[in-house]
Amino acid sequence: MEFKFGDAAILLPPLHITIIAIIIIFFLIRWSKQLETRRFTVFFYFLISTFITSIYSRATTEGVFQLWIPLGFIVVFFYLFRSERNHPSKMKASILGLSIAIYQLILQYFG
């Protein structure tokens, strides 16, 4: 979407991405209110869970093949699994981050 104001313009992402971002922010704020202290940590768990990385790369005649995994979610999941301060809101935020990581993986492979 593009909004023109004379010589300047504001460019926004497509409508479906904007709506998804608003829904994600709504859920994160709602889940952060369920925590009694350190409410901002829900956002960190979400952001860390969205991280994906390549663990294997190989050059072929057709191009470069890379195997990607959601490493951020794996790290957060094991941390929450072993932690005594585990809260369902933190796990919900990390699963929401996993869904964004899966979206990024789809873009990497089929993009």
C-alpha positions in Angstrom: 0.0 0.0 0.0 1.2 3.4 -0.8 0.0 6.8 0.5 1.3 9.8 -1.4 1.5 13.2 0.2 2.8 15.6 -2.5 6.5 14.7 -3.0 6.6 12.2 -0.1 5.0 8.8 0.2 4.4 6.3 3.0 4.9 2.6 1.9 3.1 0.0 4.0 3.4 -3.8 3.7 0.6 -5.7 2.1 -2.7 -5.7 4.0 -2.6 -9.3 5.1 0.9 -8.8 6.7 -0.3 -5.7 8.4 -3.4 -7.5 9.9 -1.2 -10.4 11.0 1.2 -8.0 12.7 -1.7 -6.2 14.5 -3.0 -9.6 15.7 0.5 -10.7 16.9 1.0 -7.5 18.9 -2.5 -7.8 20.4 -1.7 -11.4 21.6 1.7 -10.4 23.0 0.2 -7.5 25.0 -2.6 -9.7 26.3 -0.1 -12.5 27.3 2.3 -10.0 28.9 -0.5 -8.7 31.2 -0.9 -12.3 32.6 2.6 -12.1 34.0 3.0 -10.5 37.5 6.6 -9.2 37.0 8.9 -8.7 34.0 6.1 -8.4 31.5 8.5 -7.4 28.7 10.1 -10.9 28.7 7.2 -12.2 26.6 8.3 -10.0 23.7 11.9 -11.3 24.0 10.7 -14.9 24.0 8.7 -14.2 20.8 11.6 -12.4 19.1 14.1 -15.0 19.9 11.8 -17.8 18.8 11.5 -16.2 15.3 15.2 -16.7 14.6 16.0 -19.2 11.9 19.5 -20.3 10.7 21.1 -22.5 8.1 22.7 -25.6 9.5 23.7 -27.2 6.2 24.7 -25.8 2.9 25.8 -27.5 -0.3 26.5 -26.2 -3.8 24.9 -28.2 -6.6 24.7 -27.8 -10.3 21.3 -26.2 -9.9 22.3 -23.7 -7.2 23.0 -23.7 -3.5 20.9 -25.9 -1.2 20.6 -24.8 2.4 18.9 -26.6 5.2 17.2 -24.1 7.6 15.9 -24.8 11.2 14.1 -22.6 13.7 17.1 -22.5 16.1 15.6 -19.7 18.2 12.5 -21.7 19.1 14.6 -24.8 19.9 16.8 -22.7 22.3 13.8 -21.1 24.0 11.9 -24.3 24.3 14.7 -26.1 26.0 15.3 -23.1 28.3 11.6 -23.0 29.3 11.5 -26.8 29.7 14.3 -26.8 32.2 13.4 -23.5 33.9 11.4 -23.3 37.2 10.0 -20.0 36.2 8.0 -21.4 33.3 4.8 -19.6 32.6 2.2 -20.5 30.0 2.3 -17.0 28.5 6.0 -17.4 27.7 5.4 -20.8 26.0 2.5 -19.2 24.0 4.7 -16.4 22.9 7.4 -18.8 21.8 5.0 -20.9 19.8 3.7 -17.8 18.1 7.4 -17.1 17.3 7.6 -20.6 15.9 4.7 -19.8 13.5 6.6 -16.8 12.2 9.8 -18.9 11.9 7.8 -21.4 9.9 6.6 -18.6 7.6 10.2 -17.5 7.2 11.2 -21.1 6.3 8.5 -21.3 3.7 9.8 -18.0 2.2 13.3 -19.4 2.2 12.4 -22.5 0.3 9.6 -21.4 -2.0 10.1 -17.6 -1.8 
